[in-house]
Amino acid sequence: MAGLVPAIHVFATHVARRRGCPGQAPGRRVEIESIMPGIDESKSFIPLRIAVLTVSDTRALADDKSGATLIERIEKAGHSVAARAIVTDDVEKIRAQVKTWIADAAVDVVISTGGTGFTGRDVTPEALEPLFEKRMDGFATLFLIVSHAKIGTSAIQTRATAGVAGATYIFCLPGSPGACRDAWDEILVHQLDYRYRPCNFVEIMPRLDEHLRRAKARGATL
């Protein structure tokens, strides 16, 4: 793992020099070779509506520390909490709740916590990955790198995952407050900020469902 970060940096630099930001339309791509990651103060912050789902057989709102950790950070960053729920480690219940939020135009992002381990009751990836139209493999990789720096090889015991479904971002985090804190502070706070450069998830949100809109324009029945 020690040699992985430099390798990723070299690869990313090579790709950046060739293509610019991956999510931008070809005519609008910017050269990011000389742009350092950070906040572009010339842009206005765009608040998102984020739903938080805790997956647990034992937790209630009163002792849901992981959900509380996420909500505190979401609100501190300037976003709003669109909804909050707790469901047991059950594939159908997890999937049903997230499908409800995907269909809700008032929800931009879903973050779940819990159920990403290897025990028999850990079923969040099994519940939600079938919903993904596009899987976000880079999130799982980056979260593993962040976790390795904090807990060493124990990071291998997570199956954190993410994807896009119905123009909604879905992030599945482990159930510990520390893991939620690391995922938000090191990854999500940046990628869910429209001002973050050179690229962020907010700026491509209007294009997440363009494949559906194109099909409808051609008279397709969806």
N, C-alpha and C positions, 0 to 999 in steps of 0.2 A: 504493500500500500504506500510505502514511503516514496516510491518512484512514480506513483500514479498521478499525483497532482501536477508535477512538472510536465508529464507527458500530455495531460489534458490541456495544460496551458499552451504547449507548443501546437497541438492540434487545433485548438480554438483560434490561436493567432493566425495559423495558416488558412483556416476556413474564413476568418474575418477579412483577411486581405483579399480573398477571392470573391466573396459574395456579399458582404455587408450583413445586416440583420436578417435572420431567417424568416421572420414573420412579415416583413414589409413587401409591398408590391414591387415588382422589378423596377418600375420607373421612379420609385421613391426611396429606394435603398440608399443608406448613407454609408460612407466609408468609416468604419469603426476602428481602423488600425491605430489612429492617434487619439481616440476618445477613451478616457479612463472611466471605469464604472462609477456611477454616482448620481446625485440628484441634479437635474437641470432646473435651476431656479427660475428660468424664463417661462416654464410651463405651469399651469394651474393644477392643483391636486384634484383628482376626481374620486369622490367617495364611492365605494362599492357596497353592495348589500350582501352580507355573508351569513349563511346559515351554519350552525354548529351542531353536530351530532355526536353524542357520546354513546359508545357501544359497550355495554357492561351488564352483567347479570346481577351485580350487587350495588351499584351506585345509584344515588338519588341526587337531586339538585343540591341538597345541603352539603354533600361531601364530594361533589364532582369537581375535584381540583384541576383536572386537565381541561375540562370545558371552561372553567372559570379563568384559567390561564390564557386560553385562546381569546375569550371575550374581552378580557382586560386589554390585551394587545391590539385586538381589532379596533376597539373604541379609541384607544390611545393613538393609534395611527390615523384616526379620522374617518374610518369606515363605520358603517352601522351594522348591528346584529339584526338580520332579517327574521331569524327564527332560531329556536334552540329546542333540542329534544334529546331524550335518553331512551334507547331501546336495548333489549337484551341481545345476547349473541345468537341471533337467529337470522338465517339468510333471507327469508321472506320478509321479516319485519324491517331489517336494515334496507333492503332493496325498495320496499314499498315507501318508506319515509323519504329516501333520496329521490325516487321517481316523482313523488309529490312536489318536491322542491325544484326538480328539473323543469317540471311543467308550469311552475309559478314564475311569471314574468318579473316578480318582485325579488327574485333571488338570482344573484350573479355568480356566486361562488358557494360551494359546499365544502366544509372541512369536517372530517370525521376523526375521532380519536378512539383508539381501542380496537382490539380484534385483529391485529396484524402480525401476531406471533405464530408459533407452531403447535400450540396445544389443540386438542380436539375441538374446543369451543371458539377458537380464533378463526372466524369466517368472513371478516369484512372484505378482503380481496375477492373471495369467491362470490360474495353478494354484489359487489359493485363493478368489478372489471367487465362483466358481460354487458354492462350498460355503456361502456366507453365506445365512442365512435373513433376516437383517436387516443392512444395510450401515450402517456408522458414518461417515457423511459428515462429521460434526463433528470426528472425530479427524483426518482428512486436512486439513481447513481449519485447525484449531488447530496442527497440526504445521507447516504451511506458514508460519503467522504466527511461530511460534517460530524456525523455520529462517531466515526472512527477517531477523530481528533479528541473527542470527549470521553469515550468509553472503550477505546481500543477495539480488539477483535470481537468483543461482545456485540458490536454493531451488526454482525452477520445474522443475528437472531431477529431482525426486523424484516417484514415484507411490506414496508411502506410503499404505496403506489399512488398514481394520479392519472387523470385523463380528462377528456372533454366529452360531454354528452348533452345534446340539446342546447348548444351554445352556452353551457354552464361548466365552469371549471370545478373539478372534484379532486380533493386532496385527502388521502387516507393516511393518518398519522398513528403512531403507536399510542398506547394508553397512559404513558407516564407524563406527568407535568414537564419533566425535563426535556423529553423528546418533543413535546408540543412547543416548548419555549425555543428549542434549537431550530426547529423547522420554520417557525415564524421569524425569529430574529435573524437567521442566517440566509433564508431563502424567500419566504412569502412576503415579508414586509417590503422587500425590494421589487419582486416581480408583480405585486399587486399595486404598485405605485406608478401612475401614468408618467411621472416625472423622471423615473429611473432610466438612465441611459447606459449602454446604447440601445437596449431592447427591453421590453416588458410585456406582460400578458394583457394589460389593459388596452394598449394601443391596437391590438388585433382583435379585440372582442367584437367589433362590428362585422368582422369577416368570418366568424366561427361557423355561421350557418349559411354561408354563401352558396355552398353546394346544393342546399335545399331550395334556396331562392332561385337558383338557375334552373333547377328541375321544374319548379312551379311555373317559371316564365315560359318554359317550353310546353306547358300544358300537361305535365306529368301528374299522375294521381299518386299521392304519398299517403 
